[in-house]
Amino acid sequence: MLRTTGILVLGIGLFAIGGTAWAQSAAIQIIAAARPPYVVEQDGLGAGPAVELVQHLARTTGIDPTVRILPFQRAVMALDQGSSLYPALLRTPPRENRYTWIGEVYADRAVFFTRTSSPVVNSLDAASRLPRISVMRGSELQVMLQSFGLENFETTNSEADNARLLRAGRIDGWFALRAIGRATWAALDFGPAELRAGESFAVVPFWIAGSPDLPQPLVARLRAAYQAMRADGRYRRIIAPLAEPPS
């Protein structure tokens, strides 16, 4: 009888531990801002390569794989408040110790886009001579332009707005990430021959980010699941659309 009771107690203990781990995973939400081609909004929910990556990790660790789309500042605020995953956040020095980093999505390049009728911008000197530059408000690239010492720029609420302004000739340069700029241009059905990109000013990696309060056992499981995707080829297949400009 004593032996049976011991086994029963042990079983209850294991169930409790497992239940706690499951409860921690179940409490995690996944939020993101739309940032094509990494994260695409479909009826308020996320899709795209970065979303597919984080959903694989979520299913492996018992997290609800639903990805809610929010405005950028609200999404980052939710990440700061805790218990959240973000599929594609730029990993920058100011953010290094602010978040938990699970795995890299893709390393993109910051470039100036111009119309084909205008010169390519390959230097800060050339950028400073443009009458009007635009960049997405509140983005990491706005901070980058400020660090370059440029003052000839304005901000907008979305990359789509910047693409429209450039095509209409209302701005002379658009500072954006290469994959994002080309995907935005294509999504608006603008001809690819109308757009040209200059040389890279910085390589900036998108990562799956987590709130700083994520439990360490869960972080370890998420990272292990990510490494398994790198090893078996799923990661390469999922991010393939990011490696080439949309046709």
Secondary structure, 3 states (H helix, E strand, C coil): CHHHHHHHHHHHHHHHHHHHHHHHHHCCEEEECCECCCEEEECCEEECHHHHHHHHHHHHHCCCCCEEECCHHHHHHHHHHCCEEEEEEECCHHHCCCCEEEEEEEEEEEEEEEECCCCCCCCHHHHHCCCCEEEECCCHHHHHHHHHCCCCEEEECCHHHHHHHHHCCCCCEEEEEHHHHHHHHHHCCCCHHHEEECCCCEEEEEEEEECCCCCHHHHHHHHHHHHHHHHHCHHHHHHHHHHCCCC
